């Protein structure tokens, strides 16, 4: 069963209470529950983690090399600032989907620049919690040929 690691960056532990007008009222625990259920449906083993610390996220990305088949990452504010996260993602061998709850391109200009996007397989933003589910569906489709002996 392909393994997908879902990583969440700073302040995402506050989902549901932080800026519900922008991010909605769904909590990270609710998103995690949905992802586990969808993972079972799609034949994916899903693990969800969150950290407010850049180095912890880098460590998890490095640990995923050789243990995870794909990554979903919402690096949150680190999307716009972290070359370290970008560099760690660059050497991950599997597909990477960058997810954002809000449309970062419809927000402040400093949010329009992503260090993650250039090393991601794809980007999903602006669909709220559904973005995570779309990412899992995309990865399931992407990983299916690999399971049958296909390429990246």
N, CA, C and O atoms as a GROMACS GRO file, in nm:
protein
  608
    1UNK      N    1   0.085  -0.118   0.000
    1UNK     CA    2   0.000   0.000   0.000
    1UNK      C    3   0.089   0.124   0.000
    1UNK      O    4   0.172   0.139   0.090
    2UNK      N    5   0.075   0.213  -0.098
    2UNK     CA    6   0.156   0.335  -0.100
    2UNK      C    7   0.133   0.421   0.024
    2UNK      O    8   0.021   0.432   0.073
    3UNK      N    9   0.241   0.481   0.072
    3UNK     CA   10   0.234   0.565   0.192
    3UNK      C   11   0.245   0.711   0.153
    3UNK      O   12   0.337   0.750   0.080
    4UNK      N   13   0.151   0.792   0.202
    4UNK     CA   14   0.150   0.936   0.178
    4UNK      C   15   0.165   1.008   0.311
    4UNK      O   16   0.086   0.986   0.404
    5UNK      N   17   0.264   1.093   0.320
    5UNK     CA   18   0.287   1.175   0.439
    5UNK      C   19   0.231   1.314   0.412
    5UNK      O   20   0.267   1.378   0.312
    6UNK      N   21   0.144   1.361   0.500
    6UNK     CA   22   0.083   1.494   0.488
    6UNK      C   23   0.143   1.582   0.596
    6UNK      O   24   0.127   1.556   0.715
    7UNK      N   25   0.212   1.686   0.554
    7UNK     CA   26   0.280   1.776   0.648
    7UNK      C   27   0.213   1.913   0.650
    7UNK      O   28   0.181   1.970   0.545
    8UNK      N   29   0.193   1.964   0.769
    8UNK     CA   30   0.130   2.094   0.790
    8UNK      C   31   0.222   2.184   0.871
    8UNK      O   32   0.279   2.141   0.971
    9UNK      N   33   0.235   2.307   0.826
    9UNK     CA   34   0.325   2.402   0.889
    9UNK      C   35   0.261   2.486   0.997
    9UNK      O   36   0.158   2.450   1.054
   10UNK      N   37   0.325   2.601   1.025
   10UNK     CA   38   0.289   2.682   1.140
   10UNK      C   39   0.145   2.734   1.137
   10UNK      O   40   0.091   2.772   1.032
   11UNK      N   41   0.087   2.734   1.255
   11UNK     CA   42  -0.047   2.787   1.284
   11UNK      C   43  -0.161   2.702   1.232
   11UNK      O   44  -0.277   2.734   1.258
   12UNK      N   45  -0.132   2.596   1.159
   12UNK     CA   46  -0.240   2.511   1.110
   12UNK      C   47  -0.303   2.430   1.223
   12UNK      O   48  -0.412   2.375   1.207
   13UNK      N   49  -0.235   2.421   1.336
   13UNK     CA   50  -0.296   2.359   1.455
   13UNK      C   51  -0.412   2.444   1.507
   13UNK      O   52  -0.490   2.396   1.589
   14UNK      N   53  -0.424   2.567   1.462
   14UNK     CA   54  -0.530   2.658   1.506
   14UNK      C   55  -0.649   2.662   1.410
   14UNK      O   56  -0.740   2.743   1.427
   15UNK      N   57  -0.647   2.575   1.309
   15UNK     CA   58  -0.758   2.574   1.214
   15UNK      C   59  -0.890   2.556   1.288
   15UNK      O   60  -0.899   2.482   1.386
   16UNK      N   61  -0.991   2.626   1.240
   16UNK     CA   62  -1.122   2.620   1.302
   16UNK      C   63  -1.147   2.738   1.394
   16UNK      O   64  -1.261   2.777   1.417
   17UNK      N   65  -1.037   2.795   1.446
   17UNK     CA   66  -1.051   2.910   1.535
   17UNK      C   67  -0.974   3.032   1.485
   17UNK      O   68  -1.013   3.146   1.514
   18UNK      N   69  -0.868   3.011   1.410
   18UNK     CA   70  -0.787   3.123   1.357
   18UNK      C   71  -0.845   3.167   1.223
   18UNK      O   72  -0.850   3.089   1.128
   19UNK      N   73  -0.887   3.290   1.216
   19UNK     CA   74  -0.939   3.351   1.092
   19UNK      C   75  -1.039   3.260   1.021
   19UNK      O   76  -1.018   3.225   0.904
   20UNK      N   77  -1.149   3.221   1.088
   20UNK     CA   78  -1.247   3.133   1.022
   20UNK      C   79  -1.307   3.197   0.898
   20UNK      O   80  -1.356   3.126   0.810
   21UNK      N   81  -1.305   3.330   0.890
   21UNK     CA   82  -1.354   3.398   0.770
   21UNK      C   83  -1.268   3.365   0.649
   21UNK      O   84  -1.318   3.367   0.536
   22UNK      N   85  -1.142   3.335   0.670
   22UNK     CA   86  -1.049   3.304   0.562
   22UNK      C   87  -1.025   3.154   0.547
   22UNK      O   88  -1.023   3.102   0.436
   23UNK      N   89  -1.006   3.085   0.660
   23UNK     CA   90  -0.967   2.944   0.657
   23UNK      C   91  -1.081   2.847   0.688
   23UNK      O   92  -1.065   2.726   0.674
   24UNK      N   93  -1.196   2.899   0.728
   24UNK     CA   94  -1.310   2.814   0.760
   24UNK      C   95  -1.308   2.766   0.904
   24UNK      O   96  -1.221   2.804   0.982
   25UNK      N   97  -1.406   2.683   0.937
   25UNK     CA   98  -1.422   2.635   1.074
   25UNK      C   99  -1.379   2.489   1.092
   25UNK      O  100  -1.388   2.435   1.202
   26UNK      N  101  -1.333   2.426   0.986
   26UNK     CA  102  -1.288   2.288   0.993
   26UNK      C  103  -1.154   2.282   1.066
   26UNK      O  104  -1.063   2.359   1.034
   27UNK      N  105  -1.142   2.192   1.162
   27UNK     CA  106  -1.017   2.178   1.237
   27UNK      C  107  -0.921   2.085   1.164
   27UNK      O  108  -0.959   2.010   1.074
   28UNK      N  109  -0.796   2.091   1.205
   28UNK     CA  110  -0.696   2.001   1.148
   28UNK      C  111  -0.729   1.856   1.182
   28UNK      O  112  -0.706   1.767   1.101
   29UNK      N  113  -0.783   1.832   1.300
   29UNK     CA  114  -0.823   1.696   1.339
   29UNK      C  115  -0.933   1.643   1.246
   29UNK      O  116  -0.933   1.526   1.210
   30UNK      N  117  -1.026   1.730   1.208
   30UNK     CA  118  -1.132   1.689   1.115
   30UNK      C  119  -1.075   1.659   0.976
   30UNK      O  120  -1.117   1.563   0.911
   31UNK      N  121  -0.981   1.741   0.931
   31UNK     CA  122  -0.916   1.716   0.802
   31UNK      C  123  -0.843   1.582   0.807
   31UNK      O  124  -0.853   1.502   0.714
   32UNK      N  125  -0.771   1.559   0.916
   32UNK     CA  126  -0.697   1.433   0.931
   32UNK      C  127  -0.792   1.312   0.925
   32UNK      O  128  -0.762   1.213   0.858
   33UNK      N  129  -0.903   1.322   0.992
   33UNK     CA  130  -1.002   1.213   0.992
   33UNK      C  131  -1.052   1.186   0.850
   33UNK      O  132  -1.063   1.070   0.809
   34UNK      N  133  -1.082   1.293   0.776
   34UNK     CA  134  -1.127   1.278   0.636
   34UNK      C  135  -1.019   1.214   0.549
   34UNK      O  136  -1.048   1.130   0.464
   35UNK      N  137  -0.894   1.254   0.571
   35UNK     CA  138  -0.784   1.201   0.491
   35UNK      C  139  -0.760   1.053   0.518
   35UNK      O  140  -0.731   0.977   0.425
   36UNK      N  141  -0.773   1.012   0.642
   36UNK     CA  142  -0.757   0.870   0.674
   36UNK      C  143  -0.866   0.788   0.606
   36UNK      O  144  -0.839   0.681   0.550
   37UNK      N  145  -0.990   0.837   0.611
   37UNK     CA  146  -1.102   0.765   0.547
   37UNK      C  147  -1.084   0.760   0.396
   37UNK      O  148  -1.104   0.655   0.335
   38UNK      N  149  -1.046   0.871   0.336
   38UNK     CA  150  -1.024   0.874   0.192
   38UNK      C  151  -0.905   0.786   0.153
   38UNK      O  152  -0.909   0.718   0.051
   39UNK      N  153  -0.801   0.789   0.235
   39UNK     CA  154  -0.685   0.704   0.209
   39UNK      C  155  -0.724   0.557   0.203
   39UNK      O  156  -0.679   0.484   0.115
   40UNK      N  157  -0.806   0.514   0.296
   40UNK     CA  158  -0.854   0.374   0.295
   40UNK      C  159  -0.929   0.344   0.166
   40UNK      O  160  -0.909   0.240   0.104
   41UNK      N  161  -1.015   0.436   0.126
   41UNK     CA  162  -1.093   0.419   0.002
   41UNK      C  163  -1.002   0.409  -0.120
   41UNK      O  164  -1.028   0.331  -0.212
   42UNK      N  165  -0.895   0.488  -0.121
   42UNK     CA  166  -0.805   0.493  -0.236
   42UNK      C  167  -0.690   0.392  -0.228
   42UNK      O  168  -0.612   0.381  -0.323
   43UNK      N  169  -0.680   0.320  -0.119
   43UNK     CA  170  -0.570   0.225  -0.102
   43UNK      C  171  -0.438   0.291  -0.068
   43UNK      O  172  -0.332   0.245  -0.110
   44UNK      N  173  -0.444   0.400   0.009
   44UNK     CA  174  -0.325   0.472   0.052
   44UNK      C  175  -0.314   0.470   0.203
   44UNK      O  176  -0.414   0.487   0.273
   45UNK      N  177  -0.195   0.450   0.254
   45UNK     CA  178  -0.169   0.466   0.398
   45UNK      C  179  -0.133   0.612   0.419
   45UNK      O  180  -0.035   0.661   0.363
   46UNK      N  181  -0.212   0.682   0.499
   46UNK     CA  182  -0.195   0.827   0.516
   46UNK      C  183  -0.151   0.856   0.659
   46UNK      O  184  -0.210   0.807   0.755
   47UNK      N  185  -0.047   0.938   0.671
   47UNK     CA  186  -0.002   0.987   0.801
   47UNK      C  187  -0.001   1.139   0.795
   47UNK      O  188   0.051   1.198   0.700
   48UNK      N  189  -0.059   1.204   0.896
   48UNK     CA  190  -0.070   1.349   0.900
   48UNK      C  191   0.009   1.402   1.019
   48UNK      O  192  -0.005   1.352   1.131
   49UNK      N  193   0.091   1.504   0.994
   49UNK     CA  194   0.171   1.566   1.100
   49UNK      C  195   0.162   1.719   1.087
   49UNK      O  196   0.136   1.772   0.979
   50UNK      N  197   0.183   1.788   1.200
   50UNK     CA  198   0.184   1.934   1.200
   50UNK      C  199   0.295   1.981   1.293
   50UNK      O  200   0.315   1.924   1.400
   51UNK      N  201   0.367   2.086   1.251
   51UNK     CA  202   0.466   2.148   1.337
   51UNK      C  203   0.472   2.297   1.309
   51UNK      O  204   0.454   2.342   1.196
   52UNK      N  205   0.498   2.373   1.413
   52UNK     CA  206   0.522   2.516   1.399
   52UNK      C  207   0.669   2.546   1.376
   52UNK      O  208   0.708   2.662   1.364
   53UNK      N  209   0.752   2.441   1.370
   53UNK     CA  210   0.897   2.459   1.364
   53UNK      C  211   0.953   2.414   1.229
   53UNK      O  212   0.933   2.300   1.187
   54UNK      N  213   1.023   2.504   1.165
   54UNK     CA  214   1.080   2.479   1.032
   54UNK      C  215   1.172   2.358   1.031
   54UNK      O  216   1.162   2.274   0.942
   55UNK      N  217   1.261   2.349   1.127
   55UNK     CA  218   1.356   2.238   1.131
   55UNK      C  219   1.289   2.103   1.146
   55UNK      O  220   1.334   2.004   1.090
   56UNK      N  221   1.180   2.099   1.222
   56UNK     CA  222   1.106   1.974   1.238
   56UNK      C  223   1.047   1.931   1.104
   56UNK      O  224   1.053   1.813   1.070
   57UNK      N  225   0.992   2.025   1.029
   57UNK     CA  226   0.937   1.994   0.897
   57UNK      C  227   1.046   1.942   0.804
   57UNK      O  228   1.024   1.846   0.730
   58UNK      N  229   1.163   2.005   0.807
   58UNK     CA  230   1.276   1.960   0.726
   58UNK      C  231   1.316   1.818   0.767
   58UNK      O  232   1.339   1.732   0.681
   59UNK      N  233   1.323   1.792   0.897
   59UNK     CA  234   1.357   1.656   0.944
   59UNK      C  235   1.256   1.554   0.893
   59UNK      O  236   1.295   1.447   0.847
   60UNK      N  237   1.127   1.586   0.899
   60UNK     CA  238   1.024   1.493   0.854
   60UNK      C  239   1.033   1.466   0.703
   60UNK      O  240   1.013   1.354   0.658
   61UNK      N  241   1.064   1.570   0.627
   61UNK     CA  242   1.079   1.552   0.481
   61UNK      C  243   1.198   1.461   0.453
   61UNK      O  244   1.190   1.372   0.369
   62UNK      N  245   1.308   1.483   0.524
   62UNK     CA  246   1.425   1.397   0.506
   62UNK      C  247   1.396   1.254   0.548
   62UNK      O  248   1.439   1.160   0.480
   63UNK      N  249   1.326   1.235   0.658
   63UNK     CA  250   1.290   1.100   0.705
   63UNK      C  251   1.200   1.028   0.604
   63UNK      O  252   1.203   0.906   0.593
   64UNK      N  253   1.120   1.105   0.530
   64UNK     CA  254   1.026   1.047   0.434
   64UNK      C  255   1.098   0.984   0.315
   64UNK      O  256   1.041   0.900   0.245
   65UNK      N  257   1.221   1.024   0.292
   65UNK     CA  258   1.298   0.963   0.182
   65UNK      C  259   1.316   0.815   0.210
   65UNK      O  260   1.376   0.778   0.311
   66UNK      N  261   1.266   0.732   0.123
   66UNK     CA  262   1.278   0.589   0.140
   66UNK      C  263   1.168   0.526   0.224
   66UNK      O  264   1.161   0.403   0.231
   67UNK      N  265   1.082   0.607   0.287
   67UNK     CA  266   0.973   0.550   0.368
   67UNK      C  267   0.836   0.592   0.318
   67UNK      O  268   0.738   0.522   0.342
   68UNK      N  269   0.826   0.705   0.250
   68UNK     CA  270   0.698   0.753   0.196
   68UNK      C  271   0.706   0.753   0.044
   68UNK      O  272   0.811   0.779  -0.014
   69UNK      N  273   0.594   0.724  -0.018
   69UNK     CA  274   0.588   0.725  -0.164
   69UNK      C  275   0.554   0.862  -0.220
   69UNK      O  276   0.586   0.892  -0.335
   70UNK      N  277   0.489   0.945  -0.139
   70UNK     CA  278   0.447   1.078  -0.183
   70UNK      C  279   0.428   1.168  -0.063
   70UNK      O  280   0.411   1.122   0.050
   71UNK      N  281   0.431   1.298  -0.089
   71UNK     CA  282   0.411   1.399   0.016
   71UNK      C  283   0.302   1.496  -0.026
   71UNK      O  284   0.290   1.534  -0.142
   72UNK      N  285   0.223   1.536   0.073
   72UNK     CA  286   0.136   1.652   0.061
   72UNK      C  287   0.188   1.750   0.164
   72UNK      O  288   0.209   1.714   0.280
   73UNK      N  289   0.210   1.875   0.123
   73UNK     CA  290   0.262   1.973   0.218
   73UNK      C  291   0.186   2.104   0.208
   73UNK      O  292   0.169   2.161   0.101
   74UNK      N  293   0.142   2.150   0.324
   74UNK     CA  294   0.094   2.286   0.341
   74UNK      C  295   0.195   2.351   0.433
   74UNK      O  296   0.183   2.344   0.556
   75UNK      N  297   0.293   2.413   0.374
   75UNK     CA  298   0.401   2.473   0.453
   75UNK      C  299   0.359   2.603   0.518
   75UNK      O  300   0.436   2.664   0.592
   76UNK      N  301   0.235   2.648   0.491
   76UNK     CA  302   0.180   2.770   0.549
   76UNK      C  303   0.276   2.887   0.523
   76UNK      O  304   0.324   2.903   0.411
   77UNK      N  305   0.305   2.967   0.624
   77UNK     CA  306   0.391   3.084   0.604
   77UNK      C  307   0.530   3.048   0.555
   77UNK      O  308   0.595   3.128   0.488
   78UNK      N  309   0.578   2.927   0.588
   78UNK     CA  310   0.711   2.885   0.542
   78UNK      C  311   0.715   2.870   0.389
   78UNK      O  312   0.823   2.869   0.331
   79UNK      N  313   0.600   2.858   0.326
   79UNK     CA  314   0.594   2.852   0.180
   79UNK      C  315   0.670   2.970   0.119
   79UNK      O  316   0.739   2.956   0.018
   80UNK      N  317   0.656   3.086   0.181
   80UNK     CA  318   0.707   3.210   0.125
   80UNK      C  319   0.846   3.247   0.175
   80UNK      O  320   0.905   3.345   0.128
   81UNK      N  321   0.898   3.170   0.270
   81UNK     CA  322   1.024   3.211   0.333
   81UNK      C  323   1.130   3.102   0.340
   81UNK      O  324   1.249   3.133   0.352
   82UNK      N  325   1.092   2.975   0.332
   82UNK     CA  326   1.187   2.869   0.367
   82UNK      C  327   1.256   2.804   0.248
   82UNK      O  328   1.198   2.722   0.177
   83UNK      N  329   1.380   2.842   0.228
   83UNK     CA  330   1.464   2.775   0.131
   83UNK      C  331   1.502   2.637   0.183
   83UNK      O  332   1.523   2.544   0.105
   84UNK      N  333   1.510   2.622   0.315
   84UNK     CA  334   1.545   2.492   0.375
   84UNK      C  335   1.439   2.387   0.343
   84UNK      O  336   1.473   2.274   0.309
   85UNK      N  337   1.311   2.422   0.353
   85UNK     CA  338   1.204   2.328   0.319
   85UNK      C  339   1.207   2.298   0.170
   85UNK      O  340   1.191   2.182   0.130
   86UNK      N  341   1.228   2.399   0.090
   86UNK     CA  342   1.238   2.379  -0.055
   86UNK      C  343   1.350   2.282  -0.089
   86UNK      O  344   1.332   2.191  -0.170
   87UNK      N  345   1.467   2.301  -0.028
   87UNK     CA  346   1.582   2.215  -0.057
   87UNK      C  347   1.557   2.071  -0.013
   87UNK      O  348   1.597   1.977  -0.081
   88UNK      N  349   1.491   2.054   0.101
   88UNK     CA  350   1.458   1.918   0.148
   88UNK      C  351   1.360   1.851   0.051
   88UNK      O  352   1.376   1.733   0.019
   89UNK      N  353   1.260   1.925   0.005
   89UNK     CA  354   1.162   1.869  -0.089
   89UNK      C  355   1.227   1.833  -0.222
   89UNK      O  356   1.187   1.736  -0.287
   90UNK      N  357   1.325   1.910  -0.262
   90UNK     CA  358   1.390   1.887  -0.392
   90UNK      C  359   1.453   1.749  -0.401
   90UNK      O  360   1.458   1.691  -0.510
   91UNK      N  361   1.500   1.694  -0.290
   91UNK     CA  362   1.566   1.564  -0.295
   91UNK      C  363   1.473   1.448  -0.260
   91UNK      O  364   1.515   1.332  -0.259
   92UNK      N  365   1.346   1.479  -0.231
   92UNK     CA  366   1.249   1.371  -0.209
   92UNK      C  367   1.219   1.308  -0.345
   92UNK      O  368   1.195   1.379  -0.442
   93UNK      N  369   1.220   1.175  -0.350
   93UNK     CA  370   1.212   1.105  -0.479
   93UNK      C  371   1.072   1.094  -0.537
   93UNK      O  372   1.057   1.077  -0.658
   94UNK      N  373   0.968   1.104  -0.455
   94UNK     CA  374   0.832   1.085  -0.504
   94UNK      C  375   0.762   1.215  -0.537
   94UNK      O  376   0.820   1.323  -0.523
   95UNK      N  377   0.636   1.205  -0.580
   95UNK     CA  378   0.559   1.325  -0.610
   95UNK      C  379   0.526   1.404  -0.484
   95UNK      O  380   0.507   1.347  -0.376
   96UNK      N  381   0.518   1.535  -0.500
   96UNK     CA  382   0.488   1.628  -0.391
   96UNK      C  383   0.375   1.719  -0.437
   96UNK      O  384   0.382   1.779  -0.545
   97UNK      N  385   0.271   1.730  -0.355
   97UNK     CA  386   0.162   1.823  -0.383
   97UNK      C  387   0.162   1.932  -0.277
   97UNK      O  388   0.154   1.904  -0.157
   98UNK      N  389   0.170   2.056  -0.322
   98UNK     CA  390   0.163   2.173  -0.235
   98UNK      C  391   0.015   2.211  -0.222
   98UNK      O  392  -0.055   2.226  -0.322
   99UNK      N  393  -0.031   2.227  -0.098
   99UNK     CA  394  -0.170   2.260  -0.072
   99UNK      C  395  -0.178   2.388   0.012
   99UNK      O  396  -0.098   2.409   0.103
  100UNK      N  397  -0.275   2.472  -0.022
  100UNK     CA  398  -0.307   2.590   0.059
  100UNK      C  399  -0.458   2.600   0.069
  100UNK      O  400  -0.529   2.583  -0.030
  101UNK      N  401  -0.508   2.628   0.187
  101UNK     CA  402  -0.651   2.642   0.207
  101UNK      C  403  -0.707   2.762   0.131
  101UNK      O  404  -0.812   2.754   0.068
  102UNK      N  405  -0.636   2.873   0.138
  102UNK     CA  406  -0.679   2.995   0.069
  102UNK      C  407  -0.606   3.005  -0.066
  102UNK      O  408  -0.507   2.936  -0.090
  103UNK      N  409  -0.656   3.093  -0.151
  103UNK     CA  410  -0.587   3.120  -0.278
  103UNK      C  411  -0.478   3.221  -0.248
  103UNK      O  412  -0.504   3.341  -0.236
  104UNK      N  413  -0.356   3.174  -0.237
  104UNK     CA  414  -0.245   3.262  -0.200
  104UNK      C  415  -0.221   3.372  -0.303
  104UNK      O  416  -0.160   3.474  -0.271
  105UNK      N  417  -0.267   3.352  -0.425
  105UNK     CA  418  -0.247   3.452  -0.531
  105UNK      C  419  -0.351   3.562  -0.527
  105UNK      O  420  -0.338   3.662  -0.598
  106UNK      N  421  -0.454   3.546  -0.446
  106UNK     CA  422  -0.557   3.648  -0.428
  106UNK      C  423  -0.537   3.724  -0.297
  106UNK      O  424  -0.621   3.803  -0.256
  107UNK      N  425  -0.424   3.699  -0.234
  107UNK     CA  426  -0.396   3.761  -0.104
  107UNK      C  427  -0.283   3.863  -0.117
  107UNK      O  428  -0.255   3.912  -0.227
  108UNK      N  429  -0.219   3.895  -0.007
  108UNK     CA  430  -0.114   3.996  -0.007
  108UNK      C  431  -0.002   3.957  -0.105
  108UNK      O  432   0.027   3.839  -0.122
  109UNK      N  433   0.059   4.055  -0.168
  109UNK     CA  434   0.164   4.026  -0.267
  109UNK      C  435   0.277   3.938  -0.216
  109UNK      O  436   0.332   3.858  -0.292
  110UNK      N  437   0.315   3.950  -0.088
  110UNK     CA  438   0.425   3.868  -0.038
  110UNK      C  439   0.390   3.720  -0.037
  110UNK      O  440   0.479   3.635  -0.032
  111UNK      N  441   0.260   3.687  -0.041
  111UNK     CA  442   0.218   3.546  -0.044
  111UNK      C  443   0.217   3.488  -0.185
  111UNK      O  444   0.196   3.368  -0.201
  112UNK      N  445   0.238   3.568  -0.286
  112UNK     CA  446   0.235   3.520  -0.424
  112UNK      C  447   0.358   3.440  -0.460
  112UNK      O  448   0.356   3.365  -0.558
  113UNK      N  449   0.464   3.452  -0.384
  113UNK     CA  450   0.589   3.380  -0.410
  113UNK      C  451   0.596   3.255  -0.324
  113UNK      O  452   0.586   3.262  -0.202
  114UNK      N  453   0.613   3.141  -0.389
  114UNK     CA  454   0.626   3.014  -0.318
  114UNK      C  455   0.762   2.953  -0.347
  114UNK      O  456   0.802   2.939  -0.463
  115UNK      N  457   0.834   2.918  -0.242
  115UNK     CA  458   0.960   2.844  -0.258
  115UNK      C  459   0.933   2.695  -0.281
  115UNK      O  460   1.020   2.622  -0.328
  116UNK      N  461   0.812   2.651  -0.248
  116UNK     CA  462   0.775   2.510  -0.261
  116UNK      C  463   0.734   2.476  -0.405
  116UNK      O  464   0.771   2.371  -0.456
  117UNK      N  465   0.660   2.564  -0.470
  117UNK     CA  466   0.605   2.534  -0.603
  117UNK      C  467   0.706   2.486  -0.706
  117UNK      O  468   0.676   2.393  -0.780
  118UNK      N  469   0.826   2.545  -0.715
  118UNK     CA  470   0.920   2.499  -0.816
  118UNK      C  471   0.966   2.354  -0.801
  118UNK      O  472   1.015   2.295  -0.897
  119UNK      N  473   0.951   2.297  -0.682
  119UNK     CA  474   0.993   2.158  -0.661
  119UNK      C  475   0.874   2.066  -0.638
  119UNK      O  476   0.893   1.947  -0.610
  120UNK      N  477   0.753   2.119  -0.649
  120UNK     CA  478   0.631   2.039  -0.631
  120UNK      C  479   0.587   1.982  -0.765
  120UNK      O  480   0.610   2.040  -0.871
  121UNK      N  481   0.524   1.866  -0.758
  121UNK     CA  482   0.464   1.806  -0.877
  121UNK      C  483   0.340   1.886  -0.919
  121UNK      O  484   0.314   1.903  -1.038
  122UNK      N  485   0.264   1.934  -0.820
  122UNK     CA  486   0.144   2.012  -0.846
  122UNK      C  487   0.109   2.098  -0.727
  122UNK      O  488   0.160   2.079  -0.616
  123UNK      N  489   0.020   2.196  -0.751
  123UNK     CA  490  -0.022   2.290  -0.649
  123UNK      C  491  -0.174   2.299  -0.649
  123UNK      O  492  -0.237   2.309  -0.754
  124UNK      N  493  -0.233   2.294  -0.529
  124UNK     CA  494  -0.377   2.310  -0.514
  124UNK      C  495  -0.399   2.419  -0.409
  124UNK      O  496  -0.352   2.407  -0.296
  125UNK      N  497  -0.470   2.525  -0.446
  125UNK     CA  498  -0.495   2.631  -0.349
  125UNK      C  499  -0.633   2.690  -0.372
  125UNK      O  500  -0.685   2.693  -0.483
  126UNK      N  501  -0.691   2.738  -0.261
  126UNK     CA  502  -0.817   2.810  -0.268
  126UNK      C  503  -0.942   2.728  -0.248
  126UNK      O  504  -1.052   2.782  -0.254
  127UNK      N  505  -0.929   2.598  -0.224
  127UNK     CA  506  -1.047   2.512  -0.209
  127UNK      C  507  -1.070   2.470  -0.064
  127UNK      O  508  -1.146   2.377  -0.039
  128UNK      N  509  -1.007   2.538   0.030
  128UNK     CA  510  -1.024   2.503   0.171
  128UNK      C  511  -0.978   2.361   0.198
  128UNK      O  512  -0.887   2.312   0.132
  129UNK      N  513  -1.040   2.294   0.296
  129UNK     CA  514  -1.001   2.157   0.333
  129UNK      C  515  -1.012   2.058   0.218
  129UNK      O  516  -0.941   1.957   0.216
  130UNK      N  517  -1.100   2.085   0.122
  130UNK     CA  518  -1.114   1.996   0.006
  130UNK      C  519  -0.982   1.982  -0.070
  130UNK      O  520  -0.959   1.881  -0.135
  131UNK      N  521  -0.896   2.083  -0.062
  131UNK     CA  522  -0.768   2.078  -0.131
  131UNK      C  523  -0.684   1.958  -0.091
  131UNK      O  524  -0.615   1.899  -0.175
  132UNK      N  525  -0.689   1.921   0.036
  132UNK     CA  526  -0.615   1.803   0.082
  132UNK      C  527  -0.669   1.676   0.017
  132UNK      O  528  -0.593   1.588  -0.024
  133UNK      N  529  -0.802   1.667   0.008
  133UNK     CA  530  -0.864   1.549  -0.053
  133UNK      C  531  -0.832   1.543  -0.202
  133UNK      O  532  -0.808   1.435  -0.256
  134UNK      N  533  -0.833   1.657  -0.268
  134UNK     CA  534  -0.796   1.661  -0.410
  134UNK      C  535  -0.651   1.616  -0.428
  134UNK      O  536  -0.618   1.546  -0.524
  135UNK      N  537  -0.566   1.656  -0.336
  135UNK     CA  538  -0.425   1.616  -0.342
  135UNK      C  539  -0.411   1.464  -0.330
  135UNK      O  540  -0.335   1.403  -0.404
  136UNK      N  541  -0.484   1.404  -0.236
  136UNK     CA  542  -0.478   1.258  -0.220
  136UNK      C  543  -0.527   1.187  -0.345
  136UNK      O  544  -0.468   1.088  -0.388
  137UNK      N  545  -0.635   1.236  -0.403
  137UNK     CA  546  -0.688   1.174  -0.525
  137UNK      C  547  -0.587   1.184  -0.640
  137UNK      O  548  -0.568   1.089  -0.716
  138UNK      N  549  -0.523   1.300  -0.651
  138UNK     CA  550  -0.422   1.317  -0.756
  138UNK      C  551  -0.304   1.223  -0.734
  138UNK      O  552  -0.252   1.165  -0.829
  139UNK      N  553  -0.262   1.208  -0.610
  139UNK     CA  554  -0.150   1.120  -0.581
  139UNK      C  555  -0.186   0.974  -0.603
  139UNK      O  556  -0.103   0.896  -0.651
  140UNK      N  557  -0.308   0.935  -0.569
  140UNK     CA  558  -0.351   0.796  -0.594
  140UNK      C  559  -0.343   0.766  -0.742
  140UNK      O  560  -0.297   0.658  -0.781
  141UNK      N  561  -0.387   0.859  -0.826
  141UNK     CA  562  -0.380   0.840  -0.971
  141UNK      C  563  -0.236   0.836  -1.018
  141UNK      O  564  -0.200   0.757  -1.104
  142UNK      N  565  -0.154   0.923  -0.962
  142UNK     CA  566  -0.013   0.932  -1.000
  142UNK      C  567   0.066   0.808  -0.958
  142UNK      O  568   0.154   0.762  -1.030
  143UNK      N  569   0.032   0.754  -0.840
  143UNK     CA  570   0.106   0.640  -0.788
  143UNK      C  571   0.061   0.509  -0.850
  143UNK      O  572   0.138   0.412  -0.849
  144UNK      N  573  -0.060   0.502  -0.903
  144UNK     CA  574  -0.111   0.377  -0.961
  144UNK      C  575  -0.018   0.321  -1.069
  144UNK      O  576   0.011   0.201  -1.065
  145UNK      N  577   0.029   0.402  -1.164
  145UNK     CA  578   0.122   0.346  -1.265
  145UNK      C  579   0.254   0.298  -1.204
  145UNK      O  580   0.314   0.202  -1.252
  146UNK      N  581   0.299   0.364  -1.097
  146UNK     CA  582   0.424   0.322  -1.031
  146UNK      C  583   0.406   0.185  -0.966
  146UNK      O  584   0.497   0.103  -0.967
  147UNK      N  585   0.287   0.162  -0.911
  147UNK     CA  586   0.260   0.033  -0.848
  147UNK      C  587   0.262  -0.078  -0.953
  147UNK      O  588   0.293  -0.193  -0.923
  148UNK      N  589   0.227  -0.042  -1.076
  148UNK     CA  590   0.224  -0.142  -1.185
  148UNK      C  591   0.358  -0.148  -1.258
  148UNK      O  592   0.368  -0.210  -1.363
  149UNK      N  593   0.461  -0.082  -1.202
  149UNK     CA  594   0.594  -0.088  -1.261
  149UNK      C  595   0.627   0.030  -1.349
  149UNK      O  596   0.729   0.031  -1.418
  150UNK      N  597   0.540   0.133  -1.347
  150UNK     CA  598   0.564   0.252  -1.428
  150UNK      C  599   0.663   0.346  -1.364
  150UNK      O  600   0.719   0.315  -1.259
  151UNK      N  601   0.685   0.460  -1.425
  151UNK     CA  602   0.784   0.558  -1.377
  151UNK      C  603   0.723   0.661  -1.285
  151UNK      O  604   0.609   0.648  -1.239
  152UNK      N  605   0.801   0.765  -1.258
  152UNK     CA  606   0.762   0.875  -1.168
  152UNK      C  607   0.648   0.949  -1.227
  152UNK      O  608   0.600   1.045  -1.168
   0.00000   0.00000   0.00000
